[in-house]
Amino acid sequence: MTIREKRATREGFGQEMVALGKENPDILVLDVDIGKSCKTGEFRKQLPEQYLNVGIAEQNGAGVAAGLATCGKIPFVVTYAAFGSMRMCEMIRQEICYPRLNVKLACSHGGLTPANDGASHQCIEDMGILRTLPNMTVIMPADYTAARKLVREAASYEGPVYLRFTRDAVPVIYGEEEKFTIGKAKRLREGRDVAILANGDTLCLALEAAERLAQEGISARVLDFHTIKPLDVEAVAQCLEEIGRVITVEDHNILNGLGSAVAEVAAEQGRGILRRVGVQDQFGMSAPYERLLARNGITTEHIAELARELQKQPRR
């Protein structure tokens, strides 16, 4: 895996929004008074007529965005993941998803990356909550480049979209030439012994584990499941049929996130062995990001250990 640098995915969001706003005057940013943290300051500076700060009023922001969408605008509501998925949830359900309005929810500080800010800001439930809402699309880019490309895809994608970004810098994995399609996983590495399905800030850990396993003679396929919903069921089915041993990796509660989505496919197809790596259904604490990951077994070492165990088991 070639690591070019480290950049936060929220930075990619902020940069791409400026480009999109200049191209399309119908694209708007609705801030809830945390634009500095969510990287919309440059948008506000360069495109003030397309920017609105609703103040510390997330629920109102959802309603305003819904109204603007009925007028043909493409509003991006910008806040933290904890607020965008929970405080706004009823409004998202009733005012955005039910009428299937073209509103985008762009939320930073997803997962454990808020780190020292503590459990109140470490949103480990958001993708699970939002993926249960009909008509909602749920996306988590793995790096800065993917964030830019998937924000652009979301802007042209009709209907509600939830975009989840990290606070801390994460390794840049993709080059500028990469293309992304909502709902289609990206295969980054071929393998025959085990499949590692990851998303967001954990994709780099999956790639590191695959490299370590390769040195031991274990071949690991690695896929980026940037879209949780709609899930790329075909890609999951291929892993189950061709390999039969699957590990999911995510910076999210193991309940109702990527692991659960993949488990649903495996159960319906009645095949495969699955292990889920993620937040172990527990709240976080104020601690460095890497320590929080380790506390939940979201590490290269643990992924590799599970792969070794699975590789010894016969396919089902």
LOKOLDREN-143188 format. One line per 4 residues: their letters; for each residue x, y, z of N, C-alpha, C. Coordinates in Angstrom, 1 decimal, padded with zeros to 4 digits. Layout:
// residues N
a> X Y Z X Y Z X Y Z; ...;
***
This chain:
// residues 316
mtir> 000.8 -001.2 000.0 000.0 000.0 000.0 000.9 001.2 000.0; 000.7 002.1 -000.9 001.4 003.4 -001.0 000.7 004.5 -000.3; 001.3 005.0 000.8 000.7 006.1 001.5 001.3 007.4 001.0; 000.5 008.2 000.4 001.1 009.5 -000.1 001.3 010.5 001.0;
ekra> 000.2 010.6 001.8 000.2 011.6 002.9 -001.0 011.3 003.8; -001.2 012.2 004.8 -002.4 012.1 005.6 -003.2 013.4 005.5; -004.5 013.2 005.3 -005.4 014.4 005.2 -006.8 013.9 005.7; -007.5 014.8 006.4 -008.8 014.5 006.9 -009.8 014.5 005.7;
treg> -010.8 013.6 005.8 -011.8 013.5 004.7 -012.7 014.8 004.7; -012.8 015.4 005.9 -013.6 016.6 005.9 -013.0 017.7 005.1; -011.6 017.7 004.9 -011.0 018.7 004.1 -011.3 018.5 002.6; -011.4 017.2 002.2 -011.8 016.9 000.9 -013.2 017.4 000.6;
fgqe> -014.1 017.2 001.6 -015.5 017.7 001.4 -015.5 019.2 001.2; -014.8 019.9 002.1 -014.8 021.4 002.0 -014.3 021.9 000.7; -013.2 021.3 000.2 -012.6 021.7 -001.1 -013.6 021.4 -002.2; -014.1 020.2 -002.3 -015.0 019.9 -003.4 -016.3 020.7 -003.4;
mval> -016.8 021.1 -002.3 -018.0 021.9 -002.2 -017.8 023.2 -002.9; -016.6 023.8 -002.7 -016.4 025.1 -003.4 -016.4 024.9 -004.9; -015.8 023.9 -005.4 -015.8 023.6 -006.9 -017.2 023.3 -007.4; -018.0 022.5 -006.6 -019.4 022.2 -007.0 -020.3 023.5 -007.0;
gken> -020.1 024.3 -006.0 -020.9 025.5 -005.8 -020.7 026.5 -007.0; -019.4 026.5 -007.4 -019.1 027.4 -008.5 -019.7 026.9 -009.8; -019.8 025.6 -010.0 -020.4 025.0 -011.2 -021.9 025.0 -011.2; -022.5 025.0 -010.0 -024.0 024.9 -010.0 -024.5 025.8 -008.9;
pdil> -025.2 026.9 -009.3 -025.7 027.8 -008.3 -026.8 027.3 -007.4; -027.4 026.1 -007.8 -028.4 025.5 -007.0 -027.9 024.7 -005.8; -026.6 024.5 -005.8 -025.9 023.8 -004.6 -025.7 024.8 -003.5; -026.3 024.5 -002.3 -026.2 025.4 -001.2 -025.6 024.7 000.0;
vldv> -025.0 025.4 000.9 -024.5 024.9 002.2 -025.3 025.5 003.3; -025.9 024.6 004.2 -026.6 025.0 005.4 -025.8 024.6 006.6; -025.1 025.6 007.2 -024.3 025.3 008.4 -025.1 025.4 009.6; -024.7 024.6 010.6 -025.4 024.7 012.0 -024.4 025.3 013.0;
digk> -023.7 026.3 012.5 -022.8 027.1 013.4 -021.5 026.4 013.7; -021.1 025.3 012.9 -019.8 024.7 013.2 -019.0 024.6 011.8; -019.2 025.6 011.0 -018.5 025.6 009.7 -017.0 025.5 009.8; -016.4 026.1 010.8 -014.9 026.0 010.9 -014.5 024.6 011.1;
sckt> -015.2 023.8 011.9 -014.8 022.4 012.1 -015.1 021.5 010.9; -016.2 021.9 010.2 -016.6 021.0 009.1 -016.1 021.5 007.7; -015.2 022.5 007.8 -014.5 023.0 006.6 -015.4 023.6 005.5; -016.3 024.4 005.9 -017.2 025.1 004.9 -016.8 026.6 004.9;
gefr> -015.8 027.0 005.6 -015.4 028.4 005.6 -015.1 029.0 004.3; -014.4 028.3 003.4 -014.0 028.8 002.1 -015.2 028.9 001.2; -016.2 028.0 001.4 -017.4 028.1 000.6 -018.2 029.4 001.0; -018.3 029.6 002.3 -018.9 030.8 002.8 -018.2 032.1 002.2;
kqlp> -016.9 032.0 002.2 -016.1 033.2 001.7 -016.3 033.5 000.2; -016.3 032.4 -000.6 -016.3 032.6 -002.0 -017.7 032.6 -002.6; -018.7 032.0 -001.9 -020.0 031.9 -002.4 -021.0 032.3 -001.3; -021.0 033.5 -000.9 -021.9 033.9 000.2 -023.4 033.8 -000.1;
eqyl> -023.7 034.0 -001.3 -025.1 033.9 -001.7 -025.7 032.5 -001.7; -024.8 031.5 -001.6 -025.2 030.1 -001.6 -025.0 029.5 -000.2; -024.8 030.3 000.8 -024.5 029.9 002.1 -025.5 030.4 003.1; -025.9 029.5 004.0 -026.8 029.9 005.1 -026.4 029.3 006.4;
nvgi> -026.3 030.1 007.5 -026.0 029.5 008.8 -027.3 029.6 009.6; -027.8 028.4 009.9 -029.1 028.4 010.7 -028.9 028.5 012.2; -027.6 028.6 012.6 -027.3 028.6 014.0 -027.4 027.2 014.6; -027.3 027.2 016.0 -027.3 025.9 016.7 -028.7 025.4 016.7;
aeqn> -029.2 024.9 015.6 -030.6 024.5 015.4 -030.6 023.4 014.3; -030.1 022.2 014.6 -030.0 021.2 013.7 -031.3 020.7 013.1; -032.3 020.6 013.9 -033.6 020.2 013.4 -034.2 021.2 012.5; -034.0 022.4 012.8 -034.5 023.5 011.9 -033.8 023.4 010.6;
gagv> -032.5 023.1 010.7 -031.7 023.0 009.4 -032.2 022.0 008.5; -032.7 020.8 009.1 -033.2 019.8 008.2 -034.5 020.3 007.6; -035.4 021.0 008.3 -036.6 021.5 007.7 -036.4 022.6 006.7; -035.4 023.5 006.9 -035.1 024.5 005.9 -034.5 023.8 004.6;
aagl> -033.7 022.8 004.8 -033.2 022.1 003.6 -034.3 021.4 002.9; -035.2 020.8 003.6 -036.3 020.1 002.9 -037.1 021.2 002.0; -037.4 022.3 002.6 -038.1 023.4 001.9 -037.3 023.8 000.7; -036.0 024.0 000.8 -035.2 024.4 -000.3 -035.2 023.4 -001.4;
atcg> -035.2 022.1 -001.0 -035.2 021.0 -002.0 -036.5 021.0 -002.8; -037.6 021.4 -002.2 -038.8 021.4 -003.0 -038.8 022.5 -004.0; -037.9 023.5 -003.9 -037.8 024.6 -004.9 -036.7 024.3 -005.9; -036.2 023.1 -005.9 -035.2 022.8 -006.9 -033.7 022.9 -006.5;
kipf> -033.5 023.4 -005.2 -032.1 023.5 -004.8 -031.6 022.2 -004.3; -030.2 022.1 -004.2 -029.5 020.9 -003.7 -028.8 021.3 -002.4; -029.5 021.3 -001.3 -028.9 021.7 000.0 -028.0 020.6 000.6; -026.8 021.1 001.2 -026.0 020.2 002.0 -026.1 020.7 003.4;
vvty> -026.7 020.0 004.3 -026.7 020.3 005.7 -025.5 019.8 006.4; -024.7 020.7 007.0 -023.4 020.4 007.5 -023.3 020.5 009.0; -023.0 019.4 009.7 -022.9 019.4 011.1 -022.0 018.2 011.5; -022.0 017.9 012.8 -021.3 016.7 013.3 -022.2 015.5 013.2;
aafg> -021.5 014.3 013.0 -022.3 013.1 012.9 -023.2 012.8 014.0; -022.8 013.1 015.2 -023.7 012.8 016.4 -025.0 013.6 016.3; -024.9 014.8 015.8 -026.1 015.7 015.7 -026.9 015.4 014.5; -026.2 015.1 013.4 -026.9 014.9 012.1 -027.6 013.6 012.1;
smrm> -027.2 012.6 012.8 -027.9 011.3 012.8 -028.9 011.1 013.9; -028.7 011.8 015.0 -029.6 011.6 016.2 -030.5 012.8 016.5; -029.9 013.9 016.7 -030.8 015.1 017.0 -031.7 015.4 015.9; -031.3 015.2 014.6 -032.1 015.5 013.5 -032.9 014.3 013.0;
cemi> -032.9 013.2 013.6 -033.4 011.9 013.0 -034.8 012.0 012.6; -035.7 012.5 013.5 -037.1 012.5 013.2 -037.4 013.4 012.0; -036.7 014.5 011.9 -036.9 015.5 010.8 -036.4 014.9 009.5; -035.3 014.2 009.6 -034.8 013.5 008.4 -035.8 012.5 007.9;
rqei> -036.3 011.7 008.8 -037.3 010.7 008.4 -038.5 011.3 007.8; -039.1 012.2 008.5 -040.4 012.8 008.1 -040.4 013.8 007.0; -039.4 014.6 007.0 -039.3 015.8 006.1 -038.4 015.6 004.9; -037.5 014.6 005.0 -036.5 014.4 003.9 -036.7 013.0 003.2;
cypr> -036.7 012.0 004.0 -036.7 010.6 003.5 -038.1 010.2 003.0; -039.1 010.6 003.8 -040.5 010.2 003.4 -040.9 010.7 002.1; -040.7 012.1 001.8 -041.0 012.6 000.5 -039.9 012.4 -000.5; -038.8 011.8 -000.1 -037.6 011.5 -000.9 -037.1 012.8 -001.6;
lnvk> -036.8 013.8 -000.7 -036.3 015.0 -001.2 -034.7 015.0 -001.4; -034.3 015.8 -002.3 -032.9 015.8 -002.7 -032.0 016.6 -001.7; -031.9 016.1 -000.5 -031.1 016.8 000.5 -029.9 015.9 000.9; -028.8 016.6 001.0 -027.5 015.9 001.4 -027.1 016.2 002.8;
lacs> -026.8 015.3 003.6 -026.4 015.5 005.0 -024.9 015.2 005.1; -024.1 016.2 005.3 -022.7 016.1 005.3 -022.2 016.2 006.7; -021.7 015.1 007.3 -021.4 015.1 008.7 -020.0 014.7 009.0; -019.3 015.6 009.7 -017.9 015.3 010.1 -017.9 014.7 011.5;
hggl> -016.7 014.3 011.9 -016.4 013.7 013.2 -017.2 012.4 013.5; -017.2 011.6 012.4 -017.8 010.3 012.5 -016.9 009.3 013.2; -017.5 008.3 013.9 -016.7 007.3 014.5 -015.9 007.7 015.7; -014.7 007.1 015.8 -013.9 007.4 017.0 -012.9 008.5 016.8;
tpan> -012.9 009.1 015.6 -011.9 010.1 015.3 -012.0 011.4 016.2; -013.1 011.7 016.8 -013.1 012.8 017.8 -012.2 012.6 019.0; -011.9 011.3 019.2 -010.9 010.9 020.2 -011.0 011.6 021.6; -010.2 012.6 021.8 -010.1 013.2 023.2 -011.4 014.0 023.5;
dgas> -012.2 014.3 022.5 -013.5 014.9 022.8 -014.5 014.0 023.6; -014.2 012.8 023.6 -015.0 011.9 024.4 -016.2 011.2 023.8; -016.9 010.4 024.5 -018.0 009.6 024.0 -019.2 010.5 023.4; -019.4 011.6 024.0 -020.5 012.5 023.5 -020.3 012.9 022.0;
hqci> -019.0 013.0 021.6 -018.7 013.4 020.2 -018.3 012.2 019.3; -018.0 011.1 019.9 -017.6 009.9 019.1 -018.9 009.2 018.6; -019.3 009.5 017.4 -020.6 008.9 016.9 -020.4 007.6 016.3; -020.7 006.5 017.0 -020.5 005.1 016.5 -021.8 004.5 016.1;
edmg> -022.9 005.3 016.1 -024.2 004.7 015.7 -024.8 005.2 014.4; -024.2 006.3 013.9 -024.9 007.1 012.8 -025.3 006.3 011.6; -024.3 005.6 011.0 -024.6 004.8 009.8 -025.7 003.8 010.0; -025.7 003.1 011.1 -026.7 002.2 011.4 -028.1 002.8 011.5;
ilrt> -028.1 004.0 012.2 -029.4 004.7 012.3 -029.9 005.1 010.9; -029.1 005.7 010.1 -029.5 006.2 008.9 -029.8 005.2 007.8; -029.1 004.0 007.9 -029.4 003.0 006.9 -030.7 002.3 007.1; -031.3 002.5 008.2 -032.7 001.9 008.4 -033.8 002.8 007.8;
lpnm> -033.5 004.0 007.4 -034.5 004.9 006.9 -034.7 004.6 005.4; -035.9 004.3 005.0 -036.2 004.1 003.5 -035.8 005.4 002.7; -035.3 005.2 001.5 -034.9 006.2 000.6 -033.5 006.9 000.9; -032.9 006.5 002.0 -031.6 007.1 002.4 -030.4 006.3 001.8;
tvim> -029.4 007.0 001.3 -028.2 006.5 000.9 -027.1 006.8 001.9; -026.2 005.9 002.3 -025.2 006.1 003.3 -023.8 005.8 002.8; -023.0 006.8 003.0 -021.6 006.8 002.4 -020.6 007.2 003.4; -019.4 006.5 003.4 -018.3 006.9 004.2 -017.0 006.7 003.3;
pady> -016.5 007.9 002.8 -015.2 007.8 002.0 -014.0 007.4 002.9; -013.1 006.7 002.3 -011.9 006.2 003.0 -010.8 007.2 003.1; -010.7 008.2 002.2 -009.6 009.1 002.3 -010.0 010.5 001.7; -009.1 011.4 001.6 -009.3 012.7 001.1 -009.8 012.7 -000.3;
taar> -009.2 011.9 -001.2 -009.5 011.8 -002.6 -010.9 011.2 -002.8; -011.2 010.1 -002.1 -012.5 009.5 -002.1 -013.6 010.4 -001.7; -013.3 011.2 -000.7 -014.3 012.2 -000.2 -014.7 013.2 -001.3; -013.7 013.7 -001.9 -014.0 014.7 -003.0 -014.8 014.0 -004.1;
klvr> -014.4 012.8 -004.5 -015.1 012.2 -005.6 -016.5 011.8 -005.2; -016.7 011.3 -004.0 -018.0 010.8 -003.6 -018.9 012.0 -003.2; -018.4 013.1 -002.8 -019.2 014.3 -002.6 -019.8 014.8 -004.0; -018.9 014.7 -005.0 -019.4 015.1 -006.3 -020.4 014.1 -006.8;
eaas> -020.2 012.8 -006.6 -021.2 011.9 -007.0 -022.6 012.1 -006.2; -022.5 012.4 -004.9 -023.7 012.7 -004.1 -024.4 013.9 -004.6; -023.7 014.9 -005.1 -024.4 016.1 -005.6 -025.3 015.9 -006.8; -024.9 014.9 -007.6 -025.7 014.6 -008.8 -026.6 013.4 -008.6;
yegp> -026.6 012.8 -007.4 -027.4 011.6 -007.1 -028.7 012.1 -006.6; -029.8 011.7 -007.2 -031.1 012.1 -006.8 -031.6 011.4 -005.5; -031.9 012.2 -004.5 -032.5 011.7 -003.3 -031.6 012.0 -002.1; -032.1 011.6 -000.9 -031.3 011.9 000.4 -030.0 011.1 000.4;
vylr> -029.0 011.7 000.9 -027.7 011.1 001.0 -027.0 011.5 002.3; -026.5 010.5 003.1 -025.7 010.8 004.3 -024.3 010.6 004.0; -023.4 011.6 004.2 -022.0 011.5 003.9 -021.3 011.6 005.3; -020.4 010.7 005.6 -019.8 010.7 006.9 -018.3 010.9 006.7;
ftrd> -017.7 011.9 007.4 -016.3 012.2 007.3 -015.6 012.1 008.7; -014.3 012.1 008.6 -013.4 012.0 009.8 -012.9 013.3 010.2; -012.7 013.5 011.5 -012.0 014.7 012.0 -010.5 014.6 011.8; -009.9 013.6 012.2 -008.4 013.5 012.1 -008.0 013.1 010.7;
avpv> -006.7 013.5 010.5 -006.1 013.1 009.2 -006.0 011.6 009.1; -006.3 011.0 007.9 -006.1 009.6 007.6 -005.3 009.4 006.4; -004.7 008.3 006.2 -003.8 008.1 005.0 -004.5 008.3 003.7; -003.9 009.0 002.7 -004.4 009.1 001.4 -004.1 007.8 000.6;
iyge> -005.1 007.1 000.2 -004.9 005.8 -000.5 -005.0 006.0 -002.0; -006.0 006.7 -002.4 -006.4 006.8 -003.8 -005.7 008.0 -004.6; -005.4 007.7 -005.8 -004.9 008.8 -006.7 -006.0 009.5 -007.4; -005.7 010.7 -008.0 -006.7 011.5 -008.6 -007.4 010.8 -009.7;
eekf> -006.8 009.8 -010.3 -007.4 009.2 -011.5 -008.5 008.2 -011.1; -008.7 007.9 -009.8 -009.7 006.9 -009.4 -011.1 007.4 -009.6; -012.0 006.5 -010.0 -013.4 006.8 -010.2 -014.2 006.0 -009.2; -015.3 006.6 -008.7 -016.2 006.1 -007.7 -017.6 006.1 -008.2;
tigk> -018.4 005.0 -007.9 -019.8 004.9 -008.2 -020.5 004.6 -006.9; -021.5 005.4 -006.5 -022.3 005.1 -005.4 -023.0 003.7 -005.5; -022.8 002.9 -004.4 -023.4 001.6 -004.4 -022.5 000.5 -005.0; -021.3 000.9 -005.4 -020.4 -000.1 -006.0 -019.1 -000.1 -005.3;
akrl> -018.8 -001.3 -004.6 -017.5 -001.4 -003.9 -016.3 -001.4 -004.8; -015.2 -001.0 -004.3 -013.9 -000.9 -005.1 -013.0 -002.0 -004.6; -012.6 -002.9 -005.5 -011.6 -003.9 -005.1 -010.2 -003.4 -005.3; -009.5 -003.4 -004.2 -008.1 -002.8 -004.1 -007.1 -003.8 -004.2;
regr> -007.4 -005.1 -003.8 -006.4 -006.1 -003.8 -007.1 -007.5 -004.1; -006.4 -008.3 -004.9 -007.0 -009.6 -005.2 -006.5 -010.6 -004.1; -007.3 -011.6 -003.9 -007.0 -012.6 -002.9 -007.9 -013.8 -003.0; -007.4 -015.0 -002.5 -008.2 -016.2 -002.6 -008.5 -016.9 -001.3;
dvai> -007.7 -016.5 -000.2 -007.9 -017.2 001.1 -008.9 -016.5 002.0; -009.0 -015.2 002.0 -009.9 -014.5 002.9 -010.2 -013.1 002.2; -011.4 -012.6 002.5 -011.8 -011.3 002.0 -011.9 -010.4 003.1; -011.4 -009.2 003.0 -011.5 -008.1 004.0 -012.2 -007.0 003.4;
lang> -013.4 -006.7 004.0 -014.3 -005.7 003.5 -014.3 -004.5 004.5; -013.9 -003.4 004.1 -013.7 -002.2 005.0 -014.2 -001.0 004.4; -014.3 000.1 005.3 -014.7 001.4 004.8 -014.1 002.5 005.6; -014.1 003.7 005.1 -013.7 004.8 005.9 -012.2 004.7 006.4;
dtlc> -012.0 005.2 007.6 -010.7 005.3 008.1 -010.0 003.9 008.5; -010.8 002.9 008.3 -010.2 001.5 008.6 -009.7 000.8 007.4; -010.0 001.4 006.2 -009.5 000.7 005.0 -008.0 000.6 005.0; -007.3 001.6 005.5 -005.8 001.5 005.5 -005.4 000.4 006.4;
lale> -006.1 000.1 007.4 -005.7 -001.0 008.3 -005.9 -002.4 007.6; -007.0 -002.5 006.8 -007.3 -003.7 006.0 -006.2 -003.9 005.0; -005.7 -002.9 004.4 -004.6 -003.0 003.4 -003.3 -003.4 004.1; -003.1 -002.8 005.2 -001.8 -003.1 006.0 -001.9 -004.6 006.4;
aaer> -003.0 -005.1 006.9 -003.2 -006.5 007.3 -003.0 -007.4 006.1; -003.5 -007.0 004.9 -003.3 -007.9 003.7 -001.9 -008.0 003.3; -001.1 -006.9 003.5 000.3 -006.9 003.1 001.1 -007.8 004.1; 000.7 -007.7 005.4 001.4 -008.6 006.4 001.0 -010.0 006.1;
laqe> -000.2 -010.3 005.8 -000.6 -011.7 005.5 000.1 -012.3 004.3; 000.3 -011.4 003.3 000.9 -011.9 002.1 002.3 -012.4 002.4; 003.0 -011.8 003.3 004.4 -012.2 003.7 004.3 -013.6 004.4; 003.2 -014.0 004.9 003.0 -015.3 005.5 002.4 -016.3 004.5;
gisa> 002.2 -015.9 003.3 001.6 -016.8 002.3 000.1 -016.9 002.3; -000.6 -016.0 003.0 -002.0 -015.9 003.0 -002.5 -014.8 002.1; -003.3 -015.1 001.1 -003.8 -014.2 000.1 -005.1 -013.6 000.5; -005.1 -012.2 000.7 -006.3 -011.5 001.1 -006.9 -010.6 000.1;
rvld> -008.1 -010.7 -000.3 -008.8 -009.8 -001.1 -009.3 -008.6 -000.3; -009.1 -007.4 -000.7 -009.5 -006.2 000.0 -010.4 -005.4 -000.8; -011.6 -005.0 -000.2 -012.6 -004.2 -000.9 -012.9 -003.0 000.0; -013.2 -001.9 -000.7 -013.6 -000.6 -000.1 -015.1 -000.5 -000.3;
fhti> -015.9 -000.7 000.8 -017.3 -000.6 000.8 -017.7 000.8 001.3; -017.4 001.8 000.4 -017.7 003.2 000.8 -019.1 003.4 000.9; -020.0 002.7 000.2 -021.4 002.8 000.4 -022.0 001.7 001.2; -022.6 002.0 002.3 -023.2 001.1 003.2 -024.6 000.7 002.7;
kpld> -025.3 001.7 002.2 -026.6 001.6 001.6 -026.7 002.5 000.4; -027.1 002.0 -000.8 -027.3 000.6 -001.1 -026.0 -000.2 -001.1; -026.0 -001.4 -000.4 -024.8 -002.2 -000.3 -024.6 -002.9 -001.6; -023.3 -003.1 -002.0 -023.0 -003.8 -003.2 -023.1 -005.3 -002.9;
veav> -024.3 -005.8 -003.0 -024.6 -007.2 -002.7 -023.9 -008.1 -003.6; -023.7 -007.8 -004.8 -023.0 -008.6 -005.8 -021.6 -008.9 -005.4; -020.9 -007.8 -004.9 -019.5 -007.9 -004.5 -019.4 -008.8 -003.2; -020.4 -008.7 -002.3 -020.4 -009.5 -001.1 -020.6 -011.0 -001.5;
aqcl> -021.6 -011.2 -002.4 -021.9 -012.5 -002.8 -020.7 -013.2 -003.5; -019.9 -012.4 -004.3 -018.7 -013.0 -004.9 -017.7 -013.4 -003.9; -017.5 -012.6 -002.9 -016.6 -013.0 -001.8 -017.0 -014.3 -001.1; -018.3 -014.4 -000.8 -018.9 -015.5 -000.1 -018.7 -016.8 -001.0;
eeig> -019.0 -016.7 -002.3 -018.9 -017.8 -003.2 -017.5 -018.2 -003.5; -016.6 -017.2 -003.8 -015.3 -017.6 -004.3 -014.3 -017.8 -003.2; -014.5 -017.2 -002.0 -013.6 -017.3 -000.9 -014.2 -018.0 000.3; -015.4 -017.5 000.7 -016.1 -018.1 001.8 -015.7 -017.7 003.2;
rvit> -014.7 -016.9 003.3 -014.2 -016.4 004.6 -014.1 -014.9 004.5; -014.9 -014.2 005.3 -015.0 -012.8 005.2 -014.8 -012.1 006.6; -014.0 -011.0 006.5 -013.9 -010.1 007.7 -014.3 -008.7 007.3; -015.2 -008.1 008.2 -015.6 -006.8 007.9 -014.9 -005.9 009.0;
vedh> -014.5 -004.7 008.5 -013.7 -003.7 009.4 -014.4 -002.4 009.3; -014.7 -001.8 010.4 -015.3 -000.4 010.4 -015.1 000.3 011.7; -015.1 001.6 011.6 -015.1 002.5 012.8 -016.5 002.9 013.1; -017.2 001.9 013.6 -018.7 002.0 013.9 -019.0 000.9 014.8;
niln> -020.1 001.0 015.5 -020.6 -000.1 016.3 -020.8 -001.4 015.4; -020.4 -002.5 015.9 -020.5 -003.7 015.1 -022.0 -004.1 014.9; -022.9 -003.4 015.6 -024.3 -003.6 015.4 -024.8 -002.6 014.4; -025.4 -003.1 013.3 -026.2 -002.4 012.3 -025.3 -001.5 011.4;
glgs> -024.0 -001.8 011.3 -023.1 -001.1 010.4 -022.8 -002.0 009.2; -021.6 -001.8 008.7 -021.1 -002.6 007.6 -021.2 -004.1 007.9; -020.7 -004.5 009.1 -020.7 -005.9 009.5 -022.0 -006.5 009.5; -023.0 -005.8 010.0 -024.4 -006.3 010.0 -025.0 -006.4 008.6;
avae> -024.7 -005.4 007.8 -025.2 -005.4 006.4 -024.6 -006.6 005.6; -023.3 -006.9 005.8 -022.7 -008.1 005.1 -023.3 -009.4 005.7; -023.5 -009.4 007.0 -024.0 -010.6 007.7 -025.4 -010.9 007.2; -026.2 -009.9 006.9 -027.6 -010.1 006.3 -027.5 -010.8 005.0;
vaae> -026.5 -010.4 004.2 -026.4 -011.1 002.8 -025.9 -012.5 003.0; -025.0 -012.7 003.9 -024.5 -014.1 004.2 -025.6 -015.0 004.7; -026.4 -014.5 005.6 -027.5 -015.3 006.2 -028.5 -015.6 005.1; -028.8 -014.7 004.2 -029.8 -014.9 003.2 -029.3 -015.9 002.2;
qgrg> -028.0 -015.9 001.9 -027.4 -016.8 001.0 -027.0 -018.2 001.6; -027.0 -018.2 002.9 -026.7 -019.4 003.6 -025.3 -020.0 003.4; -024.3 -019.1 003.3 -022.9 -019.5 003.0 -021.9 -018.6 003.6; -020.7 -019.1 003.8 -019.6 -018.2 004.3 -019.4 -018.2 005.8;
ilrr> -018.2 -017.8 006.2 -017.9 -017.6 007.6 -017.5 -016.1 007.7; -018.1 -015.5 008.7 -017.9 -014.0 008.9 -017.4 -013.6 010.3; -016.5 -012.7 010.3 -016.0 -012.1 011.5 -016.1 -010.6 011.4; -016.6 -009.9 012.4 -016.8 -008.5 012.4 -015.8 -007.8 013.3;
vgvq> -015.1 -006.8 012.7 -014.2 -006.0 013.5 -014.8 -004.6 013.5; -014.9 -004.0 014.7 -015.5 -002.7 014.9 -015.7 -002.3 016.3; -016.4 -001.3 016.6 -016.6 -000.8 018.0 -017.5 -001.9 018.7; -017.0 -002.4 019.8 -017.7 -003.5 020.5 -018.9 -003.2 021.3;
dqfg> -019.8 -002.5 020.7 -021.1 -002.1 021.3 -020.8 -001.5 022.7; -019.9 -000.5 022.7 -019.6 000.2 023.9 -019.2 001.6 023.6; -019.5 002.5 024.5 -019.2 003.9 024.3 -017.7 004.1 024.4; -017.2 005.2 023.8 -015.8 005.5 023.9 -015.4 006.2 025.2;
msap> -014.3 006.8 025.1 -013.7 007.6 026.3 -012.8 008.7 025.7; -012.4 009.6 026.6 -011.4 010.6 026.1 -010.0 009.9 026.1; -009.5 009.7 024.9 -008.3 009.1 024.7 -007.8 009.3 023.3; -006.5 009.1 023.0 -006.0 009.2 021.6 -006.7 008.2 020.7;
yerl> -006.9 008.6 019.5 -007.6 007.8 018.5 -007.1 006.4 018.4; -005.8 006.2 018.3 -005.2 004.9 018.1 -005.5 004.0 019.3; -005.5 004.6 020.5 -005.8 003.8 021.7 -007.3 003.4 021.7; -008.2 004.2 021.2 -009.6 003.8 021.1 -009.8 002.7 020.1;
larn> -009.1 002.8 019.0 -009.2 001.7 018.0 -008.7 000.4 018.7; -007.5 000.5 019.3 -007.0 -000.8 019.9 -007.9 -001.3 021.0; -008.6 -000.5 021.8 -009.5 -000.9 022.8 -010.6 -001.8 022.2; -010.9 -001.5 021.0 -012.0 -002.3 020.3 -011.5 -003.3 019.3;
gitt> -010.2 -003.5 019.3 -009.7 -004.5 018.4 -009.6 -004.1 016.9; -009.7 -002.8 016.7 -009.7 -002.3 015.3 -008.2 -002.0 015.0; -007.5 -003.0 014.8 -006.0 -002.9 014.5 -005.6 -003.9 013.4; -004.5 -003.5 012.8 -003.9 -004.4 011.8 -003.6 -005.8 012.4;
ehia> -003.1 -005.8 013.6 -002.8 -007.1 014.2 -004.0 -008.0 014.4; -005.1 -007.4 014.9 -006.3 -008.2 015.1 -006.9 -008.7 013.8; -006.9 -007.9 012.8 -007.5 -008.3 011.5 -006.6 -009.5 011.0; -005.3 -009.4 011.0 -004.5 -010.4 010.6 -004.7 -011.7 011.4;
elar> -004.8 -011.6 012.7 -005.1 -012.7 013.5 -006.3 -013.4 013.1; -007.4 -012.7 012.9 -008.7 -013.3 012.5 -008.5 -014.0 011.2; -007.8 -013.4 010.3 -007.6 -014.0 008.9 -006.9 -015.3 009.0; -005.8 -015.4 009.9 -005.1 -016.6 010.1 -006.1 -017.7 010.6;
elqk> -006.9 -017.4 011.5 -007.9 -018.3 012.1 -008.8 -018.8 011.0; -009.4 -017.9 010.3 -010.3 -018.2 009.2 -009.7 -019.1 008.1; -008.5 -018.8 007.8 -007.8 -019.5 006.7 -007.6 -021.0 007.0; -007.6 -021.3 008.2 -007.5 -022.7 008.7 -008.8 -023.5 008.6;
qprr> -009.9 -022.7 008.5 -011.2 -023.4 008.5 -011.7 -023.7 007.1; -012.4 -024.8 006.9 -012.9 -025.2 005.6 -014.0 -024.2 005.1; -014.1 -024.0 003.8 -015.1 -023.1 003.3 -016.5 -023.7 003.5; -017.5 -022.8 003.7 -018.8 -023.3 003.9 -019.8 -022.7 002.9;
***
